[in-house]
Amino acid sequence: MTVQQFIIIAIMAGVTIVLRFIPFVVIGAKKTPALIQYLGRVLPSAIVVVLVVYVMLDIRQNWVSGLISISVCALIYLKRNSSMQALAGSTLLYMLLIRILKI
């Protein structure tokens, strides 16, 4: 890597960092808007619904893996009450089932 390439990468990294901090500087310590709070509550469930619909679109070919993954998603969510863990666990399981085990 030449010095010129290093300088270009450093400038790009600096600009990226500045652009990411601008909203925090402009907004400061203001209260989070109600719309953002609402989206924070609703979007995790919406993402799970989108994944369930995605699995159901391919149900004729992978119905066993889809049914297993949806069940695991529901179980993880009910046991841990965490959308992120349910989403990650069921997605990984689904991909494992359809790609590696070919179920």
KOLZAVEX-906378 format. One record per residue: z, y, x of N, C-alpha, C, O in turn; residue number from 1. Coordinates in Angstrom, 3 decimals. Each point is the difference from the previous one (the first is absolute). Example, Ala and Ser with C-alpha at 12.3 -4.5 7.8 and 13.67 -1.06 7.14 Angstrom:
<atoms>
atom n_Z 7.800 n_Y -5.690 n_X 13.190 ca_Z 0.000 ca_Y 1.190 ca_X -0.890 c_Z 0.000 c_Y 1.200 c_X 0.900 o_Z 0.665 o_Y -0.019 o_X 1.036 koldren 1
atom n_Z -1.385 n_Y 1.069 n_X -1.386 ca_Z 0.060 ca_Y 1.190 ca_X 0.820 c_Z 0.730 c_Y 1.090 c_X -0.770 o_Z 0.169 o_Y 1.108 o_X 0.509 koldren 2
</atoms>
This chain:
<atoms>
atom n_Z 0.000 n_Y -1.168 n_X 0.845 ca_Z 0.000 ca_Y 1.168 ca_X -0.845 c_Z 0.000 c_Y 1.234 c_X 0.893 o_Z 0.801 o_Y 0.125 o_X 0.927 koldren 1
atom n_Z -1.703 n_Y 0.763 n_X -1.228 ca_Z -0.092 ca_Y 1.213 ca_X 0.803 c_Z 1.011 c_Y 1.023 c_X -0.479 o_Z 0.583 o_Y -0.140 o_X -1.076 koldren 2
atom n_Z -0.381 n_Y 1.167 n_X 1.882 ca_Z 0.934 ca_Y 1.073 ca_X -0.354 c_Z -0.482 c_Y 0.712 c_X -1.257 o_Z 0.807 o_Y 0.364 o_X -0.855 koldren 3
atom n_Z -2.098 n_Y -0.165 n_X 0.739 ca_Z -0.550 ca_Y 0.683 ca_X -1.172 c_Z 0.268 c_Y -0.805 c_X -1.272 o_Z 0.355 o_Y 0.584 o_X -1.024 koldren 4
atom n_Z -0.515 n_Y -1.893 n_X 1.063 ca_Z 0.284 ca_Y -0.845 ca_X -1.159 c_Z 1.480 c_Y 0.066 c_X -0.368 o_Z 0.352 o_Y 0.079 o_X -1.177 koldren 5
atom n_Z 0.499 n_Y -0.111 n_X 2.181 ca_Z 1.438 ca_Y 0.090 ca_X -0.245 c_Z 0.345 c_Y 1.326 c_X -0.668 o_Z 0.791 o_Y 0.023 o_X -0.944 koldren 6
atom n_Z -1.360 n_Y 1.067 n_X 1.409 ca_Z 0.275 ca_Y 1.324 ca_X -0.585 c_Z -0.479 c_Y 0.053 c_X -1.445 o_Z 0.693 o_Y 0.542 o_X -0.860 koldren 7
atom n_Z -1.868 n_Y -1.098 n_X 0.583 ca_Z -0.514 ca_Y -0.009 ca_X -1.369 c_Z 0.908 c_Y -0.801 c_X -0.922 o_Z 0.291 o_Y 0.431 o_X -1.115 koldren 8
atom n_Z 0.153 n_Y -1.585 n_X 1.572 ca_Z 0.900 ca_Y -0.830 ca_X -0.806 c_Z 1.328 c_Y 0.715 c_X -0.218 o_Z 0.545 o_Y -0.048 o_X -1.103 koldren 9
atom n_Z -0.015 n_Y 0.706 n_X 2.123 ca_Z 1.263 ca_Y 0.735 ca_X -0.136 c_Z -0.139 c_Y 1.144 c_X -1.002 o_Z 0.905 o_Y 0.233 o_X -0.801 koldren 10
atom n_Z -2.021 n_Y 0.476 n_X 0.839 ca_Z -0.221 ca_Y 1.097 ca_X -0.957 c_Z -0.099 c_Y -0.548 c_X -1.419 o_Z 0.584 o_Y 0.565 o_X -0.925 koldren 11
atom n_Z -1.314 n_Y -1.654 n_X 0.748 ca_Z -0.124 ca_Y -0.595 ca_X -1.334 c_Z 1.356 c_Y -0.478 c_X -0.521 o_Z 0.308 o_Y 0.171 o_X -1.179 koldren 12
atom n_Z 0.487 n_Y -0.760 n_X 2.044 ca_Z 1.334 ca_Y -0.454 ca_X -0.407 c_Z 0.873 c_Y 1.191 c_X -0.384 o_Z 0.727 o_Y -0.053 o_X -0.991 koldren 13
atom n_Z -0.799 n_Y 1.124 n_X 1.775 ca_Z 0.773 ca_Y 1.200 ca_X -0.312 c_Z -0.400 c_Y 0.621 c_X -1.325 o_Z 0.861 o_Y 0.401 o_X -0.783 koldren 14
atom n_Z -2.155 n_Y -0.316 n_X 0.523 ca_Z -0.475 ca_Y 0.553 ca_X -1.273 c_Z 0.448 c_Y -0.883 c_X -1.160 o_Z 0.409 o_Y 0.513 o_X -1.041 koldren 15
atom n_Z -0.480 n_Y -1.815 n_X 1.205 ca_Z 0.441 ca_Y -0.920 ca_X -1.055 c_Z 1.477 c_Y 0.189 c_X -0.305 o_Z 0.391 o_Y 0.053 o_X -1.165 koldren 16
atom n_Z 0.429 n_Y 0.048 n_X 2.200 ca_Z 1.437 ca_Y 0.190 ca_X -0.195 c_Z 0.278 c_Y 1.317 c_X -0.720 o_Z 0.806 o_Y 0.045 o_X -0.930 koldren 17
atom n_Z -1.469 n_Y 1.021 n_X 1.359 ca_Z 0.193 ca_Y 1.308 ca_X -0.646 c_Z -0.409 c_Y -0.063 c_X -1.464 o_Z 0.713 o_Y 0.513 o_X -0.862 koldren 18
atom n_Z -1.860 n_Y -1.138 n_X 0.567 ca_Z -0.456 ca_Y -0.088 ca_X -1.384 c_Z 0.949 c_Y -0.817 c_X -0.871 o_Z 0.144 o_Y 0.277 o_X -1.190 koldren 19
atom n_Z 0.492 n_Y -1.264 n_X 1.768 ca_Z 0.948 ca_Y -0.795 ca_X -0.778 c_Z 1.317 c_Y 0.727 c_X -0.244 o_Z 0.678 o_Y -0.277 o_X -0.990 koldren 20
atom n_Z -0.304 n_Y 1.202 n_X 1.873 ca_Z 1.249 ca_Y 0.729 ca_X -0.179 c_Z -0.149 c_Y 1.257 c_X -0.844 o_Z 1.002 o_Y 0.526 o_X -0.485 koldren 21
atom n_Z -2.213 n_Y -0.030 n_X 0.295 ca_Z -0.203 ca_Y 1.227 ca_X -0.768 c_Z 0.587 c_Y -0.089 c_X -1.413 o_Z 0.675 o_Y 0.943 o_X -0.413 koldren 22
atom n_Z -0.892 n_Y -2.018 n_X -0.348 ca_Z 0.594 ca_Y -0.037 ca_X -1.345 c_Z 1.524 c_Y 0.110 c_X 0.015 o_Z 0.581 o_Y 0.621 o_X -0.891 koldren 23
atom n_Z 0.069 n_Y -1.210 n_X 1.881 ca_Z 1.455 ca_Y 0.067 ca_X 0.060 c_Z 0.475 c_Y 1.405 c_X 0.336 o_Z 1.045 o_Y 0.437 o_X -0.481 koldren 24
atom n_Z -1.797 n_Y 0.262 n_X 1.294 ca_Z 0.365 ca_Y 1.370 ca_X 0.356 c_Z -0.237 c_Y 0.925 c_X -1.187 o_Z 0.825 o_Y 0.867 o_X -0.285 koldren 25
atom n_Z -1.945 n_Y -1.046 n_X -0.406 ca_Z -0.338 ca_Y 0.864 ca_X -1.126 c_Z 0.926 c_Y -0.257 c_X -1.178 o_Z 0.524 o_Y 0.940 o_X -0.597 koldren 26
atom n_Z -0.320 n_Y -2.203 n_X 0.262 ca_Z 0.838 ca_Y -0.339 ca_X -1.152 c_Z 1.473 c_Y 0.174 c_X 0.337 o_Z 0.784 o_Y 0.446 o_X -0.838 koldren 27
atom n_Z -0.414 n_Y -0.789 n_X 2.032 ca_Z 1.398 ca_Y 0.137 ca_X 0.412 c_Z 0.907 c_Y -0.960 c_X -0.742 o_Z -0.336 o_Y -1.170 o_X -0.185 koldren 28
atom n_Z 1.482 n_Y 1.667 n_X -0.238 ca_Z 1.005 ca_Y -0.836 ca_X -0.654 c_Z -0.042 c_Y 0.175 c_X -1.516 o_Z 1.035 o_Y -0.092 o_X -0.661 koldren 29
atom n_Z -2.204 n_Y 0.340 n_X 0.113 ca_Z -0.118 ca_Y 0.161 ca_X -1.448 c_Z 0.254 c_Y -1.322 c_X -0.696 o_Z -0.136 o_Y -1.073 o_X 0.588 koldren 30
atom n_Z 0.507 n_Y 1.176 n_X -1.849 ca_Z 0.252 ca_Y -1.189 ca_X -0.809 c_Z -1.320 c_Y -0.733 c_X -0.262 o_Z -1.039 o_Y 0.626 o_X -0.213 koldren 31
atom n_Z 1.096 n_Y -1.943 n_X 0.231 ca_Z -1.186 ca_Y -0.811 ca_X -0.262 c_Z -0.445 c_Y 0.215 c_X -1.438 o_Z 0.813 o_Y -0.098 o_X -0.919 koldren 32
atom n_Z -2.096 n_Y 0.391 n_X 0.713 ca_Z -0.490 ca_Y 0.231 ca_X -1.369 c_Z 0.185 c_Y -1.228 c_X -0.885 o_Z 0.020 o_Y -1.134 o_X 0.477 koldren 33
atom n_Z 0.112 n_Y 1.385 n_X -1.761 ca_Z 0.227 ca_Y -1.085 ca_X -0.960 c_Z -1.164 c_Y -0.983 c_X -0.020 o_Z 0.213 o_Y -1.201 o_X -0.169 koldren 34
atom n_Z -1.431 n_Y 1.686 n_X 0.337 ca_Z -1.166 ca_Y -0.881 ca_X -0.001 c_Z 0.060 c_Y -0.994 c_X 1.159 o_Z -0.304 o_Y -1.180 o_X -0.174 koldren 35
atom n_Z 0.691 n_Y 1.652 n_X 1.338 ca_Z 0.098 ca_Y -0.881 ca_X 1.173 c_Z 1.109 c_Y -1.026 c_X -0.203 o_Z -0.163 o_Y -1.163 o_X 0.368 koldren 36
atom n_Z 1.278 n_Y 1.574 n_X -0.945 ca_Z 1.077 ca_Y -0.949 ca_X -0.279 c_Z -0.455 c_Y -1.055 c_X -1.007 o_Z 0.318 o_Y -1.181 o_X 0.139 koldren 37
atom n_Z -1.065 n_Y 1.619 n_X -1.156 ca_Z -0.523 ca_Y -0.927 ca_X -1.003 c_Z -0.955 c_Y -1.006 c_X 0.649 o_Z 0.092 o_Y -1.200 o_X -0.256 koldren 38
atom n_Z -0.999 n_Y 1.687 n_X 1.088 ca_Z -0.943 ca_Y -0.896 ca_X 0.674 c_Z 0.724 c_Y -0.984 c_X 0.916 o_Z -0.418 o_Y -1.150 o_X 0.128 koldren 39
atom n_Z 1.490 n_Y 1.593 n_X 0.502 ca_Z 0.781 ca_Y -0.883 ca_X 0.846 c_Z 0.644 c_Y -1.131 c_X -0.776 o_Z 0.211 o_Y -1.088 o_X 0.536 koldren 40
atom n_Z 0.103 n_Y 1.344 n_X -1.802 ca_Z 0.583 ca_Y -1.048 ca_X -0.834 c_Z -1.065 c_Y -0.921 c_X -0.589 o_Z 0.241 o_Y -1.197 o_X -0.163 koldren 41
atom n_Z -1.407 n_Y 1.737 n_X -0.157 ca_Z -1.009 ca_Y -0.749 ca_X -0.742 c_Z -0.978 c_Y -0.761 c_X 0.898 o_Z -0.408 o_Y -1.108 o_X -0.348 koldren 42
atom n_Z 0.029 n_Y 1.668 n_X 1.477 ca_Z -1.064 ca_Y -0.592 ca_X 0.813 c_Z 0.294 c_Y -1.399 c_X 0.546 o_Z -0.918 o_Y -0.820 o_X 0.039 koldren 43
atom n_Z 2.139 n_Y 0.503 n_X 0.384 ca_Z 0.204 ca_Y -1.380 ca_X 0.477 c_Z -0.334 c_Y -1.045 c_X -1.053 o_Z -0.617 o_Y -1.019 o_X 0.310 koldren 44
atom n_Z 1.015 n_Y 1.259 n_X -1.539 ca_Z -0.333 ca_Y -0.951 ca_X -1.071 c_Z -1.495 c_Y -0.011 c_X -0.275 o_Z -0.577 o_Y -1.055 o_X -0.265 koldren 45
atom n_Z -0.048 n_Y 2.216 n_X 0.327 ca_Z -1.446 ca_Y 0.084 ca_X -0.234 c_Z -0.770 c_Y -0.775 c_X 1.064 o_Z -1.013 o_Y -0.630 o_X -0.302 koldren 46
atom n_Z 1.482 n_Y 0.674 n_X 1.528 ca_Z -0.666 ca_Y -0.736 ca_X 1.074 c_Z 0.108 c_Y -1.500 c_X -0.235 o_Z -0.957 o_Y -0.739 o_X 0.232 koldren 47
atom n_Z 2.103 n_Y 0.298 n_X -0.685 ca_Z 0.172 ca_Y -1.425 ca_X -0.302 c_Z -0.940 c_Y -0.400 c_X -1.135 o_Z -0.601 o_Y -1.073 o_X 0.043 koldren 48
atom n_Z 0.470 n_Y 1.927 n_X -1.053 ca_Z -0.910 ca_Y -0.297 ca_X -1.111 c_Z -1.435 c_Y -0.097 c_X 0.493 o_Z -0.736 o_Y -0.893 o_X -0.418 koldren 49
atom n_Z 0.326 n_Y 1.797 n_X 1.299 ca_Z -1.357 ca_Y -0.046 ca_X 0.547 c_Z -0.216 c_Y -1.301 c_X 0.761 o_Z -1.065 o_Y -0.606 o_X -0.116 koldren 50
atom n_Z 2.037 n_Y 0.172 n_X 0.879 ca_Z -0.143 ca_Y -1.267 ca_X 0.723 c_Z -0.077 c_Y -1.195 c_X -0.946 o_Z -0.754 o_Y -0.942 o_X 0.245 koldren 51
atom n_Z 1.525 n_Y 0.979 n_X -1.310 ca_Z -0.051 ca_Y -1.087 ca_X -0.978 c_Z -1.376 c_Y -0.044 c_X -0.654 o_Z -0.569 o_Y -1.076 o_X -0.182 koldren 52
atom n_Z 0.032 n_Y 2.248 n_X -0.172 ca_Z -1.339 ca_Y 0.049 ca_X -0.587 c_Z -1.033 c_Y -0.518 c_X 1.001 o_Z -0.912 o_Y -0.737 o_X -0.375 koldren 53
atom n_Z 1.050 n_Y 1.112 n_X 1.629 ca_Z -0.924 ca_Y -0.483 ca_X 1.038 c_Z 0.036 c_Y -1.520 c_X 0.095 o_Z -1.037 o_Y -0.652 o_X 0.118 koldren 54
atom n_Z 2.231 n_Y 0.102 n_X -0.171 ca_Z 0.131 ca_Y -1.457 ca_X 0.070 c_Z -0.618 c_Y -0.631 c_X -1.246 o_Z -0.664 o_Y -1.032 o_X 0.092 koldren 55
atom n_Z 0.879 n_Y 1.640 n_X -1.242 ca_Z -0.503 ca_Y -0.574 ca_X -1.243 c_Z -1.527 c_Y 0.077 c_X -0.113 o_Z -0.603 o_Y -0.811 o_X -0.703 koldren 56
atom n_Z -0.024 n_Y 1.764 n_X 1.380 ca_Z -1.462 ca_Y 0.082 ca_X -0.034 c_Z -0.643 c_Y -1.217 c_X 0.642 o_Z -1.110 o_Y -0.388 o_X -0.363 koldren 57
atom n_Z 1.800 n_Y -0.205 n_X 1.306 ca_Z -0.516 ca_Y -1.152 ca_X 0.729 c_Z 0.670 c_Y -1.295 c_X -0.472 o_Z 0.064 o_Y -0.982 o_X 0.739 koldren 58
atom n_Z 0.423 n_Y 0.996 n_X -1.953 ca_Z 0.853 ca_Y -1.088 ca_X -0.474 c_Z -0.755 c_Y -1.328 c_X -0.140 o_Z 0.608 o_Y -1.063 o_X 0.126 koldren 59
atom n_Z -1.906 n_Y 1.106 n_X -0.381 ca_Z -0.740 ca_Y -1.253 ca_X -0.165 c_Z -0.057 c_Y -0.805 c_X 1.286 o_Z -0.016 o_Y -1.230 o_X -0.039 koldren 60
atom n_Z -0.013 n_Y 1.905 n_X 1.170 ca_Z -0.115 ca_Y -0.703 ca_X 1.273 c_Z 1.361 c_Y -0.306 c_X 0.615 o_Z 0.201 o_Y -1.083 o_X 0.549 koldren 61
atom n_Z 0.723 n_Y 2.015 n_X -0.633 ca_Z 1.297 ca_Y -0.149 ca_X 0.681 c_Z 1.148 c_Y 0.097 c_X -0.991 o_Z 0.959 o_Y 0.727 o_X 0.256 koldren 62
atom n_Z -1.021 n_Y -1.415 n_X -1.349 ca_Z 1.028 ca_Y 0.169 ca_X -1.022 c_Z 1.353 c_Y -0.531 c_X 0.447 o_Z 1.032 o_Y 0.541 o_X -0.397 koldren 63
atom n_Z -1.015 n_Y -1.579 n_X 1.207 ca_Z 1.281 ca_Y -0.550 ca_X 0.463 c_Z 0.684 c_Y 0.984 c_X 0.948 o_Z 1.184 o_Y 0.298 o_X -0.155 koldren 64
atom n_Z -1.935 n_Y 0.202 n_X 1.133 ca_Z 0.593 ca_Y 0.946 ca_X 0.942 c_Z 0.396 c_Y 1.301 c_X -0.699 o_Z 1.017 o_Y 0.598 o_X 0.349 koldren 65
atom n_Z -1.802 n_Y -0.155 n_X -1.324 ca_Z 0.352 ca_Y 1.200 ca_X -0.755 c_Z 1.278 c_Y -0.175 c_X -0.797 o_Z 0.865 o_Y 0.876 o_X -0.008 koldren 66
atom n_Z -0.752 n_Y -2.003 n_X -0.655 ca_Z 1.199 ca_Y -0.276 ca_X -0.798 c_Z 1.239 c_Y -0.120 c_X 0.886 o_Z 1.065 o_Y 0.512 o_X -0.344 koldren 67
atom n_Z -1.205 n_Y -1.186 n_X 1.478 ca_Z 1.125 ca_Y -0.137 ca_X 0.930 c_Z 0.408 c_Y 1.369 c_X 0.542 o_Z 1.190 o_Y 0.306 o_X 0.069 koldren 68
atom n_Z -2.152 n_Y 0.507 n_X 0.312 ca_Z 0.304 ca_Y 1.316 ca_X 0.574 c_Z 0.641 c_Y 0.940 c_X -1.009 o_Z 0.935 o_Y 0.727 o_X 0.334 koldren 69
atom n_Z -1.428 n_Y -0.738 n_X -1.558 ca_Z 0.598 ca_Y 0.841 ca_X -1.044 c_Z 1.427 c_Y -0.441 c_X -0.271 o_Z 0.887 o_Y 0.837 o_X -0.170 koldren 70
atom n_Z -0.660 n_Y -2.131 n_X 0.128 ca_Z 1.355 ca_Y -0.512 ca_X -0.225 c_Z 0.940 c_Y 0.401 c_X 1.134 o_Z 1.136 o_Y 0.409 o_X -0.237 koldren 71
atom n_Z -1.623 n_Y -0.530 n_X 1.467 ca_Z 0.817 ca_Y 0.381 ca_X 1.153 c_Z 0.290 c_Y 1.498 c_X -0.020 o_Z 1.107 o_Y 0.424 o_X 0.331 koldren 72
atom n_Z -2.087 n_Y 0.365 n_X -0.712 ca_Z 0.194 ca_Y 1.450 ca_X -0.089 c_Z 1.113 c_Y 0.321 c_X -0.995 o_Z 0.889 o_Y 0.801 o_X 0.288 koldren 73
atom n_Z -0.948 n_Y -1.433 n_X -1.459 ca_Z 1.030 ca_Y 0.240 ca_X -1.014 c_Z 1.371 c_Y -0.458 c_X 0.480 o_Z 0.998 o_Y 0.689 o_X -0.216 koldren 74
atom n_Z -0.945 n_Y -1.840 n_X 0.861 ca_Z 1.285 ca_Y -0.521 ca_X 0.481 c_Z 0.608 c_Y 0.894 c_X 1.079 o_Z 1.196 o_Y 0.290 o_X -0.027 koldren 75
atom n_Z -2.020 n_Y 0.140 n_X 0.969 ca_Z 0.512 ca_Y 0.874 ca_X 1.068 c_Z 0.515 c_Y 1.308 c_X -0.596 o_Z 1.063 o_Y 0.488 o_X 0.383 koldren 76
atom n_Z -1.826 n_Y 0.076 n_X -1.324 ca_Z 0.430 ca_Y 1.263 ca_X -0.593 c_Z 1.296 c_Y -0.166 c_X -0.782 o_Z 0.893 o_Y 0.842 o_X 0.092 koldren 77
atom n_Z -0.783 n_Y -1.920 n_X -0.857 ca_Z 1.222 ca_Y -0.213 ca_X -0.783 c_Z 1.201 c_Y -0.281 c_X 0.895 o_Z 1.113 o_Y 0.432 o_X -0.298 koldren 78
atom n_Z -1.331 n_Y -1.147 n_X 1.382 ca_Z 1.116 ca_Y -0.343 ca_X 0.887 c_Z 0.427 c_Y 1.176 c_X 0.869 o_Z 1.197 o_Y 0.253 o_X 0.141 koldren 79
atom n_Z -2.155 n_Y 0.477 n_X 0.446 ca_Z 0.330 ca_Y 1.059 ca_X 0.959 c_Z -0.128 c_Y 1.399 c_X -0.564 o_Z 0.492 o_Y 0.955 o_X 0.601 koldren 80
atom n_Z -1.158 n_Y -0.814 n_X -1.768 ca_Z -0.210 ca_Y 1.296 ca_X -0.639 c_Z -0.706 c_Y 0.977 c_X 0.943 o_Z 0.339 o_Y 1.182 o_X 0.069 koldren 81
atom n_Z -1.322 n_Y -1.706 n_X 0.650 ca_Z -0.749 ca_Y 0.808 ca_X 0.952 c_Z -1.495 c_Y -0.221 c_X -0.214 o_Z -0.525 o_Y -1.087 o_X 0.243 koldren 82
atom n_Z -0.142 n_Y 2.132 n_X -0.698 ca_Z -1.444 ca_Y -0.103 ca_X -0.234 c_Z -0.743 c_Y -0.270 c_X 1.298 o_Z -0.956 o_Y -0.776 o_X 0.028 koldren 83
atom n_Z 1.396 n_Y 1.413 n_X 1.036 ca_Z -0.700 ca_Y -0.149 ca_X 1.274 c_Z 0.083 c_Y -1.437 c_X 0.517 o_Z -0.999 o_Y -0.547 o_X 0.467 koldren 84
atom n_Z 2.161 n_Y -0.058 n_X -0.546 ca_Z 0.136 ca_Y -1.382 ca_X 0.459 c_Z -0.794 c_Y -0.952 c_X -0.889 o_Z -0.629 o_Y -0.936 o_X 0.495 koldren 85
atom n_Z 0.655 n_Y 1.172 n_X -1.801 ca_Z -0.759 ca_Y -0.844 ca_X -0.919 c_Z -1.491 c_Y 0.142 c_X 0.259 o_Z -0.733 o_Y -0.989 o_X 0.007 koldren 86
atom n_Z 0.293 n_Y 2.204 n_X 0.202 ca_Z -1.406 ca_Y 0.273 ca_X 0.267 c_Z -0.450 c_Y -0.652 c_X 1.304 o_Z -1.025 o_Y -0.679 o_X 0.039 koldren 87
atom n_Z 1.784 n_Y 0.886 n_X 1.010 ca_Z -0.368 ca_Y -0.556 ca_X 1.308 c_Z 0.059 c_Y -1.526 c_X -0.017 o_Z -0.917 o_Y -0.664 o_X 0.483 koldren 88
atom n_Z 1.970 n_Y 0.122 n_X -1.024 ca_Z 0.155 ca_Y -1.455 ca_X -0.013 c_Z -1.068 c_Y -0.705 c_X -0.802 o_Z -0.569 o_Y -0.994 o_X 0.452 koldren 89
atom n_Z 0.296 n_Y 1.498 n_X -1.635 ca_Z -0.999 ca_Y -0.668 ca_X -0.838 c_Z -1.410 c_Y 0.197 c_X 0.541 o_Z -0.832 o_Y -0.900 o_X -0.111 koldren 90
atom n_Z 0.550 n_Y 2.059 n_X 0.693 ca_Z -1.322 ca_Y 0.224 ca_X 0.586 c_Z -0.226 c_Y -0.921 c_X 1.191 o_Z -1.064 o_Y -0.607 o_X 0.129 koldren 91
atom n_Z 2.067 n_Y 0.503 n_X 0.741 ca_Z -0.131 ca_Y -0.906 ca_X 1.148 c_Z -0.165 c_Y -1.445 c_X -0.451 o_Z -0.812 o_Y -0.741 o_X 0.553 koldren 92
atom n_Z 1.583 n_Y 0.349 n_X -1.552 ca_Z -0.112 ca_Y -1.362 ca_X -0.508 c_Z -1.381 c_Y -0.250 c_X -0.599 o_Z -0.600 o_Y -1.046 o_X 0.248 koldren 93
atom n_Z 0.092 n_Y 1.992 n_X -1.031 ca_Z -1.311 ca_Y -0.160 ca_X -0.615 c_Z -1.087 c_Y -0.135 c_X 1.062 o_Z -0.864 o_Y -0.872 o_X -0.094 koldren 94
atom n_Z 0.911 n_Y 1.735 n_X 1.099 ca_Z -1.004 ca_Y -0.066 ca_X 1.062 c_Z 0.106 c_Y -1.309 c_X 0.777 o_Z -1.015 o_Y -0.586 o_X 0.375 koldren 95
atom n_Z 2.230 n_Y 0.132 n_X -0.136 ca_Z 0.204 ca_Y -1.287 ca_X 0.661 c_Z -0.594 c_Y -1.135 c_X -0.831 o_Z -0.679 o_Y -0.881 o_X 0.528 koldren 96
atom n_Z 0.940 n_Y 0.913 n_X -1.820 ca_Z -0.486 ca_Y -1.072 ca_X -0.872 c_Z -1.521 c_Y -0.036 c_X -0.102 o_Z -0.599 o_Y -1.074 o_X 0.052 koldren 97
atom n_Z -0.035 n_Y 2.248 n_X -0.198 ca_Z -1.444 ca_Y -0.020 ca_X -0.211 c_Z -0.795 c_Y -0.080 c_X 1.306 o_Z -1.120 o_Y -0.509 o_X 0.001 koldren 98
atom n_Z 1.666 n_Y 0.993 n_X 1.090 ca_Z -0.766 ca_Y 0.014 ca_X 1.255 c_Z 0.272 c_Y -1.208 c_X 0.883 o_Z -0.926 o_Y -0.574 o_X 0.572 koldren 99
atom n_Z 2.182 n_Y 0.190 n_X -0.459 ca_Z 0.348 ca_Y -1.062 ca_X 0.932 c_Z 0.065 c_Y -1.357 c_X -0.698 o_Z -0.585 o_Y -0.975 o_X 0.470 koldren 100
atom n_Z 1.296 n_Y 0.921 n_X -1.589 ca_Z 0.157 ca_Y -1.283 ca_X -0.690 c_Z -1.123 c_Y -0.284 c_X -0.991 o_Z -0.133 o_Y -1.123 o_X -0.486 koldren 101
atom n_Z -0.679 n_Y 2.142 n_X 0.184 ca_Z -1.156 ca_Y -0.136 ca_X -0.909 c_Z 0.395 c_Y -0.555 c_X -1.358 o_Z -0.718 o_Y -0.822 o_X -0.569 koldren 102
atom n_Z 1.872 n_Y 1.272 n_X 0.039 ca_Z 0.448 ca_Y -0.443 ca_X -1.328 c_Z -0.622 c_Y 0.888 c_X -1.051 o_Z 0.240 o_Y -0.193 o_X -1.192 koldren 103
</atoms>
